[in-house]
Amino acid sequence: EKHQKAALEKIEKYFNTYQGEFILSLPTGAGKTRTAAILAIRKYLSEEKTVLWVTFNGDLLKQAIEEFKEL
């Protein structure tokens, strides 16, 4: 999706300058889980770093697992 690509570009630009925390804010249904999973794969898992994924319920965790499997 166009908005996901734009978000990833902004985050990757940020990472080229800073190494701190950030917040990914997208509307409901806009693909926050997928966007964050893509970022995790590109920036961390590709470098064999550990990613801690925290959700407030099991359904969101299952959704993230499925995204990672698909990607």
N, CA, C and O atoms as a GROMACS GRO file, in nm:
protein
  284
    1GLU      N    1   0.083  -0.119   0.000
    1GLU     CA    2   0.000   0.000   0.000
    1GLU      C    3   0.087   0.125   0.000
    1GLU      O    4   0.198   0.125   0.053
    2LYS      N    5   0.036   0.229  -0.059
    2LYS     CA    6   0.109   0.354  -0.074
    2LYS      C    7   0.146   0.417   0.061
    2LYS      O    8   0.259   0.461   0.081
    3HIS      N    9   0.050   0.420   0.155
    3HIS     CA   10   0.075   0.481   0.286
    3HIS      C   11   0.175   0.400   0.368
    3HIS      O   12   0.252   0.456   0.446
    4GLN      N   13   0.174   0.268   0.351
    4GLN     CA   14   0.271   0.184   0.422
    4GLN      C   15   0.411   0.210   0.368
    4GLN      O   16   0.507   0.218   0.445
    5LYS      N   17   0.423   0.221   0.238
    5LYS     CA   18   0.552   0.249   0.175
    5LYS      C   19   0.605   0.384   0.224
    5LYS      O   20   0.723   0.398   0.256
    6ALA      N   21   0.518   0.485   0.229
    6ALA     CA   22   0.557   0.617   0.275
    6ALA      C   23   0.604   0.613   0.420
    6ALA      O   24   0.703   0.676   0.456
    7ALA      N   25   0.531   0.539   0.503
    7ALA     CA   26   0.570   0.526   0.644
    7ALA      C   27   0.706   0.458   0.657
    7ALA      O   28   0.790   0.503   0.735
    8LEU      N   29   0.727   0.352   0.582
    8LEU     CA   30   0.856   0.281   0.586
    8LEU      C   31   0.971   0.371   0.541
    8LEU      O   32   1.079   0.368   0.600
    9GLU      N   33   0.948   0.450   0.438
    9GLU     CA   34   1.052   0.542   0.390
    9GLU      C   35   1.088   0.643   0.498
    9GLU      O   36   1.206   0.672   0.518
   10LYS      N   37   0.988   0.698   0.566
   10LYS     CA   38   1.014   0.796   0.672
   10LYS      C   39   1.088   0.732   0.789
   10LYS      O   40   1.181   0.792   0.844
   11ILE      N   41   1.048   0.612   0.827
   11ILE     CA   42   1.113   0.544   0.939
   11ILE      C   43   1.258   0.510   0.902
   11ILE      O   44   1.348   0.529   0.984
   12GLU      N   45   1.281   0.460   0.782
   12GLU     CA   46   1.417   0.425   0.742
   12GLU      C   47   1.505   0.550   0.733
   12GLU      O   48   1.623   0.544   0.766
   13LYS      N   49   1.449   0.663   0.689
   13LYS     CA   50   1.523   0.789   0.687
   13LYS      C   51   1.559   0.829   0.830
   13LYS      O   52   1.671   0.873   0.856
   14TYR      N   53   1.466   0.813   0.921
   14TYR     CA   54   1.489   0.842   1.063
   14TYR      C   55   1.604   0.756   1.116
   14TYR      O   56   1.693   0.807   1.186
   15PHE      N   57   1.603   0.627   1.084
   15PHE     CA   58   1.706   0.537   1.132
   15PHE      C   59   1.845   0.571   1.077
   15PHE      O   60   1.946   0.542   1.140
   16ASN      N   61   1.849   0.633   0.961
   16ASN     CA   62   1.978   0.673   0.906
   16ASN      C   63   2.039   0.789   0.985
   16ASN      O   64   2.160   0.812   0.978
   17THR      N   65   1.955   0.861   1.060
   17THR     CA   66   2.001   0.977   1.137
   17THR      C   67   2.006   0.947   1.286
   17THR      O   68   2.102   0.986   1.354
   18TYR      N   69   1.906   0.878   1.339
   18TYR     CA   70   1.894   0.851   1.482
   18TYR      C   71   1.881   0.702   1.506
   18TYR      O   72   1.852   0.626   1.413
   19GLN      N   73   1.901   0.661   1.627
   19GLN     CA   74   1.884   0.520   1.662
   19GLN      C   75   1.786   0.502   1.778
   19GLN      O   76   1.784   0.396   1.841
   20GLY      N   77   1.706   0.602   1.805
   20GLY     CA   78   1.614   0.597   1.919
   20GLY      C   79   1.481   0.533   1.886
   20GLY      O   80   1.462   0.475   1.780
   21GLU      N   81   1.389   0.546   1.981
   21GLU     CA   82   1.256   0.489   1.966
   21GLU      C   83   1.173   0.575   1.871
   21GLU      O   84   1.208   0.690   1.841
   22PHE      N   85   1.063   0.518   1.824
   22PHE     CA   86   0.970   0.591   1.740
   22PHE      C   87   0.832   0.533   1.760
   22PHE      O   88   0.817   0.423   1.815
   23ILE      N   89   0.732   0.605   1.716
   23ILE     CA   90   0.593   0.558   1.722
   23ILE      C   91   0.540   0.550   1.580
   23ILE      O   92   0.550   0.646   1.503
   24LEU      N   93   0.483   0.436   1.545
   24LEU     CA   94   0.418   0.419   1.416
   24LEU      C   95   0.269   0.442   1.436
   24LEU      O   96   0.202   0.364   1.504
   25SER      N   97   0.217   0.547   1.376
   25SER     CA   98   0.077   0.583   1.393
   25SER      C   99   0.007   0.581   1.258
   25SER      O  100   0.034   0.664   1.171
   26LEU      N  101  -0.081   0.485   1.241
   26LEU     CA  102  -0.164   0.474   1.121
   26LEU      C  103  -0.306   0.445   1.165
   26LEU      O  104  -0.327   0.389   1.273
   27PRO      N  105  -0.406   0.482   1.085
   27PRO     CA  106  -0.546   0.455   1.122
   27PRO      C  107  -0.575   0.304   1.132
   27PRO      O  108  -0.501   0.221   1.080
   28THR      N  109  -0.683   0.272   1.199
   28THR     CA  110  -0.728   0.134   1.211
   28THR      C  111  -0.744   0.074   1.072
   28THR      O  112  -0.805   0.133   0.983
   29GLY      N  113  -0.688  -0.046   1.055
   29GLY     CA  114  -0.700  -0.116   0.928
   29GLY      C  115  -0.602  -0.071   0.820
   29GLY      O  116  -0.609  -0.119   0.707
   30ALA      N  117  -0.511   0.020   0.855
   30ALA     CA  118  -0.417   0.074   0.755
   30ALA      C  119  -0.291  -0.010   0.741
   30ALA      O  120  -0.210   0.015   0.652
   31GLY      N  121  -0.274  -0.110   0.828
   31GLY     CA  122  -0.160  -0.199   0.812
   31GLY      C  123  -0.043  -0.173   0.904
   31GLY      O  124   0.072  -0.193   0.865
   32LYS      N  125  -0.070  -0.130   1.026
   32LYS     CA  126   0.039  -0.107   1.122
   32LYS      C  127   0.118  -0.234   1.147
   32LYS      O  128   0.241  -0.231   1.152
   33THR      N  129   0.049  -0.346   1.163
   33THR     CA  130   0.117  -0.472   1.192
   33THR      C  131   0.208  -0.511   1.076
   33THR      O  132   0.325  -0.545   1.098
   34ARG      N  133   0.158  -0.505   0.956
   34ARG     CA  134   0.239  -0.541   0.839
   34ARG      C  135   0.357  -0.445   0.822
   34ARG      O  136   0.469  -0.488   0.796
   35THR      N  137   0.331  -0.316   0.837
   35THR     CA  138   0.437  -0.217   0.822
   35THR      C  139   0.547  -0.240   0.926
   35THR      O  140   0.665  -0.237   0.893
   36ALA      N  141   0.508  -0.262   1.050
   36ALA     CA  142   0.606  -0.286   1.155
   36ALA      C  143   0.680  -0.418   1.133
   36ALA      O  144   0.799  -0.427   1.162
   37ALA      N  145   0.611  -0.518   1.083
   37ALA     CA  146   0.676  -0.646   1.055
   37ALA      C  147   0.780  -0.631   0.944
   37ALA      O  148   0.889  -0.687   0.953
   38ILE      N  149   0.746  -0.557   0.840
   38ILE     CA  150   0.842  -0.532   0.733
   38ILE      C  151   0.965  -0.462   0.788
   38ILE      O  152   1.078  -0.498   0.756
   39LEU      N  153   0.942  -0.361   0.871
   39LEU     CA  154   1.054  -0.288   0.932
   39LEU      C  155   1.139  -0.380   1.018
   39LEU      O  156   1.262  -0.376   1.012
   40ALA      N  157   1.074  -0.463   1.098
   40ALA     CA  158   1.148  -0.556   1.185
   40ALA      C  159   1.235  -0.651   1.103
   40ALA      O  160   1.348  -0.679   1.140
   41ILE      N  161   1.180  -0.699   0.993
   41ILE     CA  162   1.257  -0.790   0.908
   41ILE      C  163   1.375  -0.717   0.844
   41ILE      O  164   1.487  -0.768   0.844
   42ARG      N  165   1.349  -0.600   0.791
   42ARG     CA  166   1.456  -0.524   0.723
   42ARG      C  167   1.566  -0.479   0.817
   42ARG      O  168   1.684  -0.493   0.786
   43LYS      N  169   1.527  -0.423   0.932
   43LYS     CA  170   1.625  -0.359   1.019
   43LYS      C  171   1.683  -0.450   1.126
   43LYS      O  172   1.795  -0.426   1.172
   44TYR      N  173   1.612  -0.552   1.167
   44TYR     CA  174   1.658  -0.630   1.281
   44TYR      C  175   1.681  -0.778   1.248
   44TYR      O  176   1.790  -0.830   1.269
   45LEU      N  177   1.580  -0.843   1.197
   45LEU     CA  178   1.592  -0.986   1.173
   45LEU      C  179   1.693  -1.016   1.062
   45LEU      O  180   1.759  -1.120   1.066
   46SER      N  181   1.705  -0.927   0.965
   46SER     CA  182   1.805  -0.947   0.859
   46SER      C  183   1.947  -0.938   0.915
   46SER      O  184   2.041  -0.990   0.855
   47GLU      N  185   1.961  -0.871   1.029
   47GLU     CA  186   2.091  -0.859   1.097
   47GLU      C  187   2.100  -0.956   1.214
   47GLU      O  188   2.190  -0.947   1.297
   48GLU      N  189   2.006  -1.050   1.219
   48GLU     CA  190   1.998  -1.152   1.324
   48GLU      C  191   1.989  -1.092   1.465
   48GLU      O  192   2.045  -1.146   1.560
   49LYS      N  193   1.918  -0.980   1.477
   49LYS     CA  194   1.893  -0.919   1.607
   49LYS      C  195   1.758  -0.969   1.658
   49LYS      O  196   1.676  -1.018   1.580
   50THR      N  197   1.737  -0.956   1.786
   50THR     CA  198   1.613  -1.001   1.848
   50THR      C  199   1.507  -0.892   1.842
   50THR      O  200   1.538  -0.773   1.859
   51VAL      N  201   1.384  -0.932   1.816
   51VAL     CA  202   1.271  -0.840   1.816
   51VAL      C  203   1.172  -0.886   1.922
   51VAL      O  204   1.133  -1.002   1.925
   52LEU      N  205   1.133  -0.795   2.009
   52LEU     CA  206   1.030  -0.822   2.110
   52LEU      C  207   0.901  -0.758   2.061
   52LEU      O  208   0.894  -0.636   2.046
   53TRP      N  209   0.800  -0.840   2.036
   53TRP     CA  210   0.671  -0.792   1.985
   53TRP      C  211   0.571  -0.796   2.099
   53TRP      O  212   0.544  -0.904   2.153
   54VAL      N  213   0.516  -0.683   2.137
   54VAL     CA  214   0.425  -0.674   2.250
   54VAL      C  215   0.287  -0.631   2.201
   54VAL      O  216   0.275  -0.533   2.128
   55THR      N  217   0.185  -0.705   2.242
   55THR     CA  218   0.047  -0.667   2.210
   55THR      C  219  -0.036  -0.674   2.337
   55THR      O  220   0.007  -0.731   2.437
   56PHE      N  221  -0.156  -0.617   2.332
   56PHE     CA  222  -0.240  -0.622   2.451
   56PHE      C  223  -0.342  -0.736   2.446
   56PHE      O  224  -0.421  -0.752   2.539
   57ASN      N  225  -0.342  -0.814   2.337
   57ASN     CA  226  -0.428  -0.933   2.336
   57ASN      C  227  -0.373  -1.038   2.239
   57ASN      O  228  -0.291  -1.007   2.152
   58GLY      N  229  -0.418  -1.158   2.256
   58GLY     CA  230  -0.370  -1.270   2.176
   58GLY      C  231  -0.404  -1.261   2.029
   58GLY      O  232  -0.328  -1.309   1.945
   59ASP      N  233  -0.517  -1.200   1.996
   59ASP     CA  234  -0.556  -1.188   1.855
   59ASP      C  235  -0.455  -1.105   1.776
   59ASP      O  236  -0.420  -1.139   1.663
   60LEU      N  237  -0.408  -0.996   1.836
   60LEU     CA  238  -0.308  -0.913   1.767
   60LEU      C  239  -0.175  -0.986   1.754
   60LEU      O  240  -0.102  -0.966   1.657
   61LEU      N  241  -0.143  -1.068   1.852
   61LEU     CA  242  -0.020  -1.147   1.843
   61LEU      C  243  -0.032  -1.250   1.731
   61LEU      O  244   0.062  -1.270   1.654
   62LYS      N  245  -0.147  -1.316   1.722
   62LYS     CA  246  -0.169  -1.412   1.613
   62LYS      C  247  -0.161  -1.343   1.478
   62LYS      O  248  -0.106  -1.399   1.383
   63GLN      N  249  -0.217  -1.223   1.468
   63GLN     CA  250  -0.211  -1.146   1.343
   63GLN      C  251  -0.065  -1.117   1.307
   63GLN      O  252  -0.026  -1.131   1.191
   64ALA      N  253   0.016  -1.078   1.404
   64ALA     CA  254   0.157  -1.049   1.378
   64ALA      C  255   0.231  -1.175   1.333
   64ALA      O  256   0.312  -1.170   1.240
   65ILE      N  257   0.204  -1.286   1.397
   65ILE     CA  258   0.268  -1.414   1.358
   65ILE      C  259   0.236  -1.446   1.213
   65ILE      O  260   0.324  -1.485   1.137
   66GLU      N  261   0.111  -1.429   1.175
   66GLU     CA  262   0.070  -1.457   1.036
   66GLU      C  263   0.140  -1.362   0.937
   66GLU      O  264   0.180  -1.404   0.829
   67GLU      N  265   0.154  -1.237   0.975
   67GLU     CA  266   0.224  -1.140   0.888
   67GLU      C  267   0.370  -1.182   0.869
   67GLU      O  268   0.421  -1.181   0.757
   68PHE      N  269   0.436  -1.219   0.978
   68PHE     CA  270   0.575  -1.261   0.967
   68PHE      C  271   0.589  -1.386   0.881
   68PHE      O  272   0.682  -1.397   0.802
   69LYS      N  273   0.496  -1.479   0.897
   69LYS     CA  274   0.500  -1.601   0.814
   69LYS      C  275   0.485  -1.566   0.666
   69LYS      O  276   0.556  -1.619   0.581
   70GLU      N  277   0.390  -1.477   0.636
   70GLU     CA  278   0.365  -1.438   0.498
   70GLU      C  279   0.483  -1.364   0.436
   70GLU      O  280   0.516  -1.383   0.319
   71LEU      N  281   0.545  -1.279   0.516
   71LEU     CA  282   0.658  -1.199   0.466
   71LEU      C  283   0.783  -1.284   0.455
   71LEU      O  284   0.888  -1.235   0.414
   0.00000   0.00000   0.00000
